[in-house]
């Protein structure tokens, strides 16, 4: 029985009335259309579903009318909506069965094609992702001209009255100070039990104010993007159900470390051959191909930021992180890490990119990181020595952008590595979006500016 047959049988035998068709715009924001079970047929998985005008999301397409093509492998029953299932969809052109060029899932597919052409059978991507869970959040959005304001409250906040507050760090604290353990566990169990996406670990984040951290199991490149977006979807809905608020904003609480997205990658030529593993290497059991992959990440580090740190707020967090544009097996402040605590285990050899945050469109971020690494392998880019190797020169002279505008400029001067991965139509719209976001950020007046400069 095919995956499509499984979907149709599940819907018919489980009293499912509504199918949530979920898809994503170039920012990575989820959109959905809920259609009756009567509108889902076997032909829907080949021809797509005509339902609404997708120009409202993507703008007019010169390719033709857009329709949604459900991915049967993403079927999941929504536990808070018992008569509803979801499927993530590709955006395709009606009648032509060709992919819509501005669909971010298509970008992930294109890099998978490049990997195959390079002799890579499989790319596995793991994610370590943070968010905050606030008890209440109130935003003053109606009177921006009078001044801006956001009130966030948490039982763990040092400004709050609760004795559960963490004064210094939040990293790995235990209950009762880890006051959201039950909520975090519910999120993980919903990911696994309802959506079939595994979570390897979870803990209280490093920031003290109710920050949550999740370590997602490795998945295929496109599927890893699905998993991050599913985690966001679950977290926000479960928080909303109890009148709480979840945010994946990179830097929401002044003075704390903010939310990160760690992206780990391993490449496999076969089920038994990890491209990055070399047991005879004394430093990190890292192959020459792995070093070249790192060289590509460091060479294109500035340009990568437009995809991995994609908002003006991202650069406040990035500034506080103080990442060195270098690599290491031991230093957490290196932009690229090679975890090496487990020796002689090829399954664990991966390369970790530490420059991303959860505002990133994961399909785009994953594709860009892998594209930069592949360019390093193709052109044999030397990453230099690891940052802690004394007496030798590590490649730390490069710096990361200080603003979204700097990241835009960096990418405009370094697009070669993403050529053939991100369609020009997508990239043009994406850069225009980032320019608009930059201009909005410099026009807006923050509460801090009013407080500091009102009486100059």
BELRAFEN-V420092 format. One record per residue. N is the residue number from 1. RES is the residue in one letter. PHI is phi as a letter, one per 20 degrees, with the letter a starting at -180 (NA if undefined). D_LAST is the distance of its C-alpha to the last C-alpha in whole Angstrom. Layout:
BEGIN
n=<N;N>
res=<RES;RES>
phi=<PHI;PHI>
d_last=<D_LAST;D_LAST>
END
This chain:
BEGIN
n=<1;2;3;4;5;6;7;8;9;10;11;12;13;14;15;16;17;18;19;20;21;22;23;24;25;26;27;28;29;30;31;32;33;34;35;36;37;38;39;40;41;42;43;44;45;46;47;48;49;50;51;52;53;54;55;56;57;58;59;60;61;62;63;64;65;66;67;68;69;70;71;72;73;74;75;76;77;78;79;80;81;82;83;84;85;86;87;88;89;90;91;92;93;94;95;96;97;98;99;100;101;102;103;104;105;106;107;108;109;110;111;112;113;114;115;116;117;118;119;120;121;122;123;124;125;126;127;128;129;130;131;132;133;134;135;136;137;138;139;140;141;142;143;144;145;146;147;148;149;150;151;152;153;154;155;156;157;158;159;160;161;162;163;164;165;166;167;168;169;170;171;172;173;174;175;176;177;178;179;180;181;182;183;184;185;186;187;188;189;190;191;192;193;194;195;196;197;198;199;200;201;202;203;204;205;206;207;208;209;210;211;212;213;214;215;216;217;218;219;220;221;222;223;224;225;226;227;228;229;230;231;232;233;234;235;236;237;238;239;240;241;242;243;244;245;246;247;248;249;250;251;252;253;254;255;256;257;258;259;260;261;262;263;264;265;266;267;268;269;270;271;272;273;274;275;276;277;278;279;280;281;282;283;284;285;286;287;288;289;290;291;292;293;294;295;296;297;298;299;300;301;302;303;304;305;306;307;308;309;310;311;312;313;314;315;316;317;318;319;320;321;322;323;324;325;326;327;328;329;330;331;332;333;334;335;336;337;338;339;340;341;342;343;344;345;346;347;348;349;350;351;352;353;354;355;356;357;358;359;360;361;362;363;364;365;366;367;368;369;370;371;372;373;374;375;376;377;378;379;380;381;382;383;384;385;386;387;388;389;390;391;392;393;394;395;396;397;398;399;400;401;402;403;404;405;406;407;408;409;410;411;412;413;414;415;416;417;418;419;420;421;422;423;424;425;426;427;428;429;430;431;432;433;434;435;436;437;438;439;440;441;442;443;444;445;446;447;448;449;450;451;452;453;454;455;456>
res=<X;X;X;X;X;X;X;X;X;X;X;X;X;X;X;X;X;X;X;X;X;X;X;X;X;X;X;X;X;X;X;X;X;X;X;X;X;X;X;X;X;X;X;X;X;X;X;X;X;X;X;X;X;X;X;X;X;X;X;X;X;X;X;X;X;X;X;X;X;X;X;X;X;X;X;X;X;X;X;X;X;X;X;X;X;X;X;X;X;X;X;X;X;X;X;X;X;X;X;X;X;X;X;X;X;X;X;X;X;X;X;X;X;X;X;X;X;X;X;X;X;X;X;X;X;X;X;X;X;X;X;X;X;X;X;X;X;X;X;X;X;X;X;X;X;X;X;X;X;X;X;X;X;X;X;X;X;X;X;X;X;X;X;X;X;X;X;X;X;X;X;X;X;X;X;X;X;X;X;X;X;X;X;X;X;X;X;X;X;X;X;X;X;X;X;X;X;X;X;X;X;X;X;X;X;X;X;X;X;X;X;X;X;X;X;X;X;X;X;X;X;X;X;X;X;X;X;X;X;X;X;X;X;X;X;X;X;X;X;X;X;X;X;X;X;X;X;X;X;X;X;X;X;X;X;X;X;X;X;X;X;X;X;X;X;X;X;X;X;X;X;X;X;X;X;X;X;X;X;X;X;X;X;X;X;X;X;X;X;X;X;X;X;X;X;X;X;X;X;X;X;X;X;X;X;X;X;X;X;X;X;X;X;X;X;X;X;X;X;X;X;X;X;X;X;X;X;X;X;X;X;X;X;X;X;X;X;X;X;X;X;X;X;X;X;X;X;X;X;X;X;X;X;X;X;X;X;X;X;X;X;X;X;X;X;X;X;X;X;X;X;X;X;X;X;X;X;X;X;X;X;X;X;X;X;X;X;X;X;X;X;X;X;X;X;X;X;X;X;X;X;X;X;X;X;X;X;X;X;X;X;X;X;X;X;X;X;X;X;X;X;X;X;X;X;X;X;X;X;X;X;X;X;X;X;X;X;X;X;X;X;X;X;X;X;X;X;X;X;X;X;X;X;X;X;X>
phi=<NA;e;f;f;f;f;f;f;f;f;f;f;d;c;l;e;d;c;d;f;e;d;b;c;e;f;f;n;f;f;c;b;c;d;d;f;f;f;e;d;c;g;f;f;e;d;d;n;d;e;c;c;e;f;f;f;e;d;n;f;d;f;f;p;f;e;c;d;d;f;e;f;f;d;g;b;e;f;f;e;c;f;d;c;d;d;c;f;d;e;d;c;e;g;n;d;l;d;f;f;f;d;e;f;f;f;f;f;f;f;f;f;f;f;f;f;f;e;n;e;f;b;d;d;c;d;c;d;c;d;b;d;d;d;f;b;b;c;d;e;d;e;c;g;f;f;p;d;a;b;d;d;c;b;f;e;f;f;e;e;e;f;f;e;f;d;f;d;c;d;g;m;f;d;f;e;f;e;f;d;g;f;f;f;f;f;f;f;f;f;g;f;f;e;d;m;d;e;d;f;a;b;a;f;f;f;e;f;e;l;e;d;c;c;d;e;f;f;b;g;g;f;f;f;f;g;f;f;f;f;g;f;g;f;g;f;f;f;f;f;f;d;m;e;c;d;c;d;g;g;c;e;c;f;n;d;e;n;e;d;c;e;d;d;c;c;d;c;f;b;f;d;c;e;g;e;e;c;f;e;f;f;e;b;l;d;f;f;f;f;f;f;g;f;g;f;f;f;f;d;g;f;f;g;g;f;e;e;c;e;c;g;f;g;e;f;f;f;f;f;f;m;f;e;f;b;c;a;e;c;e;f;e;f;f;c;c;c;g;c;f;d;e;m;c;f;f;e;f;b;d;d;e;d;d;d;c;f;f;f;f;f;f;f;f;f;f;f;f;f;f;f;f;f;f;f;f;f;d;l;e;f;e;m;f;f;f;e;f;f;m;c;e;e;e;d;f;f;c;e;g;e;b;f;f;f;f;f;f;f;f;f;e;b;d;g;f;d;f;n;d;d;g;f;f;f;f;f;f;f;f;g;f;f;f;f;f;f;f;f;f;e;e;f;d;e;f;f;f;f;f;e;d;f;d;f>
d_last=<73;70;66;66;69;68;65;67;69;66;65;69;69;66;66;63;62;58;57;53;53;50;48;45;43;41;38;41;40;43;45;48;51;54;57;60;63;65;63;63;67;68;67;63;63;64;63;60;59;58;56;53;51;49;48;45;44;45;45;48;50;52;55;56;55;54;56;55;57;58;58;61;60;56;58;57;57;54;55;52;54;58;59;57;57;54;55;53;53;53;53;56;57;60;63;62;61;59;55;52;50;47;48;46;50;51;49;50;54;53;52;55;58;56;57;60;61;60;63;60;62;59;55;54;50;49;46;44;41;38;37;35;37;35;36;34;31;29;27;25;26;27;23;21;19;18;17;19;21;24;26;29;31;34;36;35;32;30;28;31;34;37;38;39;36;35;33;33;35;37;40;43;43;46;46;45;42;42;42;43;46;48;46;46;49;50;48;50;53;52;52;55;57;56;55;57;54;54;51;52;50;47;45;41;39;37;33;34;33;36;36;40;41;45;47;49;52;53;54;55;52;52;53;50;47;49;49;45;45;47;45;42;44;46;43;41;44;45;42;42;45;44;40;38;36;37;34;35;31;31;27;27;26;23;24;28;30;31;34;36;39;42;44;48;50;54;56;60;63;65;65;66;64;60;59;57;59;61;63;64;60;59;55;55;58;56;58;57;57;54;52;52;51;48;48;47;44;43;43;42;39;36;38;39;35;35;38;37;33;33;30;26;26;29;27;24;28;29;27;27;31;31;35;37;38;42;44;46;49;47;43;41;38;40;39;43;45;49;50;53;54;57;60;62;61;61;60;56;55;52;49;46;43;40;37;37;35;37;35;37;40;43;46;43;42;45;47;44;45;49;49;47;49;52;51;51;54;55;54;55;51;51;48;48;49;47;44;46;49;49;50;50;47;45;43;40;38;37;34;33;30;27;26;28;28;29;32;33;33;35;38;38;39;42;44;47;47;47;49;52;50;47;48;47;46;44;42;41;40;38;36;35;34;32;30;30;28;26;25;24;22;20;19;19;15;16;15;14;11;10;10;8;5;6;4;0>
END
